[in-house]
Amino acid sequence: MTLRPLAAAVALTSSLTLSACSSDGRNPVVAESTPTAPASIGEATPSADTTVDSWAEESPEGAMAFAQLWLDTFTDAARSGDTTALRSISSRGCATCADFADAIDHRYSHGGSIEMDDWVLTRVTWSQTPEQNFAVNGTMRVPEQRFVDARGIVETAAALRAKYTFQMRWQRGSWQVTAVTTEGAS
């Protein structure tokens, strides 16, 4: 199996997910654009300070903070090869989430590694479906990624920017990402 860079895999799987999700006939209720600086979303990252709970509330702000927490968890998984936490905050039905985790597992189980900087979500907004599920939308800055195989050969994926949507739901007192979709990359 030829391994593709995560960015390319994400673009492909997210495009497929987006086309599958767009035909469901649901009309989301879109909230006014909520300008949120990356620093304020970044406060959702678990740490010893008092901002830990911002992603743990059932609110638009909580959903937006959770999207950044998911990205931080994804980045940690890509750097370490341990996808346990990423899988735990992703719905079992999230095909794109599973594709991300599977690609990381495959790379590391074959003696490789992934080197990358943080993925950054900016221009964050949210919308809500009639079923009370949330969509967090934003522009993603995906940094250059370096994929090292067991022999030390490095494959590089160029940096890109794309619009991403995180579909999520509040379930049993916490958020879970149910789909990650993207459109356009530059």
N, C-alpha and C positions, 0 to 999 in steps of 0.2 A: 504494500500500500504506500503510495507516495504521500508524504505529509505536506500539506499546504500551510502557509503561515496562518496564524489565528485570524488576522485581519481579513484575509481572503476567504477563509472558511466562514467567518461571521457574516461577511457581505453576502455570500451565497446562501447560507442557511437563513439569514435574516430576511433576505429578499423572498425566499420561498415562504417563510412564515408570514411575512407581510401580505403577500398575495393571498394566502389562505385565510388570514384574519380579516382582510378587507371585504370579503364577500358575505360576511355574517349578517348584514342588514341592520346592525345596531347603530344607533346614532348617539355618539357620546355627547355629554353636556360639557362644553369647553369653558373653562374658567378664564378670566382675564389673565393676560400674561403676568406672571409673577417674576419680576426681575430678582434673581438670586445670584449673588456673587459666588464663585467656586469656594471661597473661604468659608462662607456661612454654611454651605452644604458639607464641606469638609469637617465641620464640627460634629457630624454624625458618626465619625470614626470612633470606635470604642477606645477610651483612654481612662486615666485615673481622675480626670476632672469631671465637673458636674454637667457637661454637655452630652453625656453618653445617651441619655434618654430621648433626645430629639427625634431619632428614627423609630422609637418604640411607641409612638402615639398614632392613633387612628385619625389622621387629619391629612390635608394636602401637604402641609409642611413635613409631617412624618413620612409620607410617601416619597417626597422629593429627597429627604435626607436618607431614606432607605435605599434609593437608587444609587446614591454615592457610596453607601456602605456596601452594597452589592459589588460595585466596581472595585472598591478597596479590597474586598474579599477575593474577587477574581484575580486582581493583581498579585495578592499574596499567594494564591494557588499557582499562578503561572510561574512565579519566581521560585517557589519551594517544591512544586510537584505534588503537594498535598491538597486534594480537592474536597476533602471531607466537609469543611465549613461552607464552601461554595454550593455543594449539593444540598446541604441542610437548609439554606435560605432560598433555594429554588424549588418551585413546585415540581412534583414528579412529571407533570404534563408539559413542562417547558422544554421543548425539543432543542431550542437554541442553547439553553443553559446546559443541557446534557451534552450537546455537541462540543461546547467549550470545555467542559470537564473531561470528556472522553479524549479530546485532542491533547490536553495537558497530561492526562494519565498515560496515553500512548507514547508521547514524547519521552517522559521520564522513565517509563517501564522498559524502554529500549536504550537506556543509558544516555539520553540527551538532556538538554536543559533549555530554558527560555530566559533571555535577558531583555528587560524592557523597563521603561520608566512608567509612572502612573498614567492611566487613562484619565482624562479630565472631561467632565460634563459641565457645559456652560449654557447660558441662555435657557434656563430650566423653566418649564411651564407644566401644568397638569390639566387633566380632563377626567371626567367621571362618566361611566356608562350608567344606564338605567338600573343595572344589576348592582350598582354601588362598587364596582371594581374601578381602580384608578389606572390612568396612563400618565407616566411621567415622560415628558418630551424634552429633548435638548440636543445641543450640538456637541459631538464627541470629538475630542482631540486624541487620536490614537497615535502614540509616538512610534518611532522606528522600533522594530522588534528584531531580535537576533535569535535564531533557532540553531542550537548547536547539537549535532548528532554525536553518537558514541565515539566516532573517530576524530571528533574535534572540528569537523567541517561546519562552517557557519553559513546559514542562509539568512538573508536580510529581507524584511518586509518594510517598505517605505512608510513614513509617517503619512497620515491622512486625516481628513476631517469629514464627518458625516452626521446626518441627523439620525438620532436614535430614539426609540420609544421603548420604555419598560412598562409592560402590562403587569399589574400586581393586584393582589387581593389581601384583605385583612382576614386572617383566619386563626382562630384559637389564640387570640391575644398577640399576634405578630404578623408582620408582612411576609409575603412570599412572592417572588417574581414568577409570573406564569408564562411570559414570552418576552423576548428581546428582538426588536426588529430595527432595520435601518433602511434608509433610502439615500442614494447618492453619496458618492465619496469623491473628495477632491484632494 
